[in-house]
Every structure is written in structure tokens, then in C-alpha cells.
């Protein structure tokens, strides 16, 4: 029987959880856990893997700011670095778990609209979490925009919508050859066309929006969003919080979700379903197969 195809979006916060030290060893441990989940899914589905990079790209930006001999590298270059770093760790762990599976990682560029209104309203959290006092101090020092992220604060940067995967034909070819492809990491390296040439853009694209965009292009059956939350919650963080177990785009349109965390996941999910996708599952990292079968997390289906 032909396997169904699922695009798996793995959150950067699932690889480096909120409040954890941004250490390489900790990231390796978390990626080993993530790889086991992905490997289990790959036994039953064709998998295309997209990962986030919020904590990692923010850390690289901070490190670059501290070395004064050169100008800090722009976010598109740092995004490419995180694609290589995280992709390498995922690829290695997956190959160890699935020695007979073809696994590859692709640097992937994503076209964005330079006039996207997101450039005027940064929402994408990157880097470590801070107390309110620390965040305000760093915002003044580095001219950052900072916003609350749960009980913490983080730097936020523009997050334009994905508009076109430059390497889409190569990805499709690899998928047809039954590779487990790791691609569009960090939402893709943001680029635009200027005077007929591709150039980088100072932004970080939301990986869930890019995963949904990729899933539509590949005609994938399902989109699975793995994060550090067990499900989609109403009144998140309050005593009245309630998990949504099965829902639809029409129901979700009644609610407001945080623009820096769950909001883009909901937008991406609804867009995928409304354009013909069969199922979106959202939930915690260790429950991948259970989310796809409706036994855990939140399932989003057509109205």
C-alpha cells in the first residue's frame, strides 16, 4: 500500500525549550528525542521535515553582536547557518535510527514580498527568553523590538509570509526518489528579487507557514506541527485554559491566538485545510503518531 505523505513542522522551541540554556549538548539531547519521533512516523508515512530556528538564530545574532571587529551578519545569513547546523544534527540522528532510509538536508531559499506589512510590525520571537527588565535593557542597547512570550520576554523580528520556494523542483524530485528530506528550515532563507537577482532579506519566516506552503506545493496528505504544547488551548496560561481536541477552520476563526506563537500555527493549519489538505495535527514532540491518529493533540479537519 502506498504511504501517505506528511509534512512535519518541528518547532525551534521543541529543540531548545523555553528557559533552557542554549547549549549544543542540550540541543543534541532534544534532537535525539525528536529524531525518534520522526523515525517512528517515517515507518508509516513519507516524511518531509521542516524545522524552526527561533532560539538558534537569535543566539547567533547575539554572539555576532559581541564581536566588534566585524559588522553583525544579517538574519538571512544567520538563517542559512541554522539550516546547516540543525539539519546536520537531525540528519545524523535520523540516519543512525534509519540506516536504510535515504536522508538529506537542503539549504532552501524562500521568496518573500518586500512590501509585506510584517516588516512594519515585528512578531517573530528569536533568541533566549528574558525577564521584563532584561528585555527592556537589551532593547535600548541594541535597538530591538521586544514583546512578551508567556511569562518571559523575547526579541521579535519581521516575519513575512512565504511566497515561493526557490528549490521546489529539487525537493519534489528527492521526495519522489523516497528521500526523507529536511528542508525549508527556519521557514526558509528569506530572499527577494532585486534588479533581476536574488538577494537576502532581514527577516525570519515562520516555519509553520512555510511548512503549510510546502505541503500544498507537494500535495501532501497531512501537516503535523510538533511543538512544546500538548495541544491547541483556549485561554492559554490561565486557570480557565481548555484544550481543543478536534476542530475546524470555521470554529478556530472565532478565537484569537497569540501572534508570536500559536497564531501562525493556526493560520497555517487553516490555510492548508482550506486548500484541500486532509488533516492538520498539532501537539507535543513525543506524541507524533498519536496526533496523526487522533489519539493526542489537536486535530483540524475541513468544515
N, C-alpha and C positions, 0 to 999 in steps of 0.2 A: 504494500500500500504506500502511495506517495505521501511523504511527510508534509504537513502544513508548515508554512513559513512564519516565523515570529521575529519581529524586530524588538530587541531587548535594550531598554534605556537604563543604564546603570548610573545612579547619581554620584556625583563627586563627594557628597556628604555620606554616601554609603561606604566609600573607600577611606575617607578621613572624616570620622563622625564629629559632630559639633562638640567643641570643648576638648577634643583630643589633641595632644601635641602633634605638630605637623612633621613627624619623624618618618624617615624612609622605612625603618623596620616595622613601625606600626602600620604604615600603608601596605607593606608586603603581607602582613598578617591578615589585614582586611581583604586584600585582593585574593589571597588564598581561599578565604571563605566565599568570596564572590564567585571565584572560578569553579568551586564545587557546585554551586547552584547552577551556573551556566552550563557546566558539563552535564548535569542531570537533565536539563532542558534539551540539550543537544542530542541526547539519546532518543528523544521522541519527536523533535522538531528540527527543521532547518533554521539556524540561528544567525542573525546579523546583529552584532553588538555595537551599541553606541554608549560612550561613557561621558560623564560630566567632568569638569575640571575646575570648579569654582574655588575650592580651597587651595589647589595646587598652583593655579595661575596667579592667584593673589599672593602666595608665598614667594613665587619667583619675582613678582613685581616688587615686593618688599626687599628681597635680597638685592635686587638691582639698584634700588634707591640708596642703599647703604654704601655702595661702592662708587665713590665720587669721581674716579678717574675717567669714566665714560658716561655718556648720557644713558638714562634708563631705556631698555629695549621696549618697543611698543607692544601692545596687547596681542596683536596678530602674530608677532614673532614668538611671544611667550606662549600663546595658544598652540603653535606648532611644536614647541618644546614639550608641552604637556601631552600632546598626542603621541609623541615618540616615547616619552617616559612611561606613561600609564599603559599605552599599547604594548610596550615591551614586557611589562610585568604581567599583564593579562595574558598575552600570547604565550609566555613561558609557562605560566601555571596551567593554562588550558592544554598545552601540548604535553605537559607532564601527566595530566589526568586522562587525556585522549590521544595517546600516541599514534593511533591510526587515522585520526581526523586531520584533514588539511586545515591549517590555521594561518591566517595572515593579518597583518595590520597595515592600513593605508593612511598616509597623510592625505587629508581631504580638505579642499577649499570650498567655502560656501559663499555664493554671491549674495550681497545684501543691497538694499536701496539706500544710497547716501542721504536721501531725503526722508528716510523713515523717522516718524516723530519720536521714536525711542531715544534718539540722540539728544533730545532736549529734556528727557525725563529718565535718568538712570534708575534701573530697578534690579539689576542682576548682582546678587551678593557674591563677592570673591574674597579669598584670603581667610585668615583666622577670625574668631569672634573676640569682641572686646566688651568691657563694661562701658556704660554710657560716658563716663568721664574720660576713659582712654580714647574712645572713638572721637569725641569732640576735640581732644588734644591733637590726635593724628590728622583729623580733617583740617584743622587750622595749619598744621605743619606742612602737609602735602597737598593742600587744596583739593581734598577728596570730598565726595558726597557720601554721607553715611546714613544708614537707616536701621531701624530695629529689625532683629531677626529672632523672634521668640523673646526670650529673656535677655538676649545679648544684642550687640550692635555689630554691623559689618560695613565695610566699604561696598558701595554699589557703583556699577558702570553701565553704560548703554548696552541694551540687548535687542538689536534689530531683528526683524523676522527673517527667517531663511527664504531665499528667493530662487536658488538654483545651485545644485551640486555640480561642480566643475568636472569631477571624476566619475559621474554617474554611470557611464557606459562600462568603465573598467570594473566598478563594483558589481554591476549586473553580470558581467562575464565571469567574475570569480564565484558569484553565488551559483550560477548555472553549472560551474565546474565543482560544486559541492564544497567549496571552502567555507569555513566559519570565518567570516570577515569582521574584523574590528575596524570601524571607520566612522567618519564624521565626529571624532572625539571632541569634546568640549563644544559641541554644536557645529563644528567645522571652523576652519580658519577664515575669519571674515574678510572678504575681498569685494572690490567694486571695479568697474571698468572705467578707466580714465585715459582719454586720448588713444583709445583702441587697445590699451594694455591693462592687464590685471594688476591691481595694487592693493596692499593691505589696508585694513580699516581698524581704527582704535575702538574695539568693542569686544564683548564676549557673547556669543549667540546662545540662547537657551537650548540645551541638548534635547529636551523633550520635544520642543517644536521641530527641531531638526530630525529627530527620530521619527516623528509623525510624517514629516515631509518625505523622508527616505522610504518609509513604509508605503506611502501612497505611490511613489515612483516605482517601487518593486512589486506592487500589487500584493503585498504581504497579507496574510490572513489575520494576523493579530499583532497588537502592540502591547508590550509588557514594560511597565515603568516600575523599577525597583528603587526604593528609597529608604530613608531611615524612619519612616512612619508605617504602621501596620495596615493602614487603610486611609481613605479619604474621610476626614472628620468634619462635622459641623461644629462650630463653637470651639475650634481647636485651642487647647491650653486652658480652657475654662472648666469649672466643675460640671457644666451642662454639656460637655462635648459628647458627640454621638457619632459612631461610625456608620457610613453608608456602605452597605454590602452589595446591593445591586441597584443600578440607577441608569438613567438615560440622559442624553444631552438636554432634552426638554426640562427634566427635573433640575439638572445642575444649573440651568440658566436662571433659576430662581434665587441662587445663592451667590455670595461674594466671597472669593478666596484671595488670600494674600498674594500680591503681585510678585513678591520676591521668592516665593516657594511653591505652594500648591497651585496658585493661579495659572501659571504657564502649563502645568501638567494637565489641568482641566481643559484649558483652551486647546492644547494639542490633541487630547483624547477626543473631544467633541468634533474637532475638525476631521480627524481620521474616520470616526464613525459616520459622520455626515457625508463623507465622500466614498462610502462603500465598505469600510473596514468591518470585520465581523465582531471583534471583541477588543476592548482595552482592559487590561488588568493593572491595578495599582496596589502596591503593598511592600512589605519588608523583604529585605535581601534574601533571607533564608527560606522563603516560602514560595519560590518561583513556580514550581509545578502545581502547587496547591492553589495559587492565584489563578493560573490558567484553567484549572478545572472547576473554579468557583467555590473552592473549599476555604479560601482565605482571602484577605484583602478586599478590594472593591472591584466589582465587575461593571463595566459600562458597555451597554449594547444599544442598538438602534431603537428609536421610539416605536 
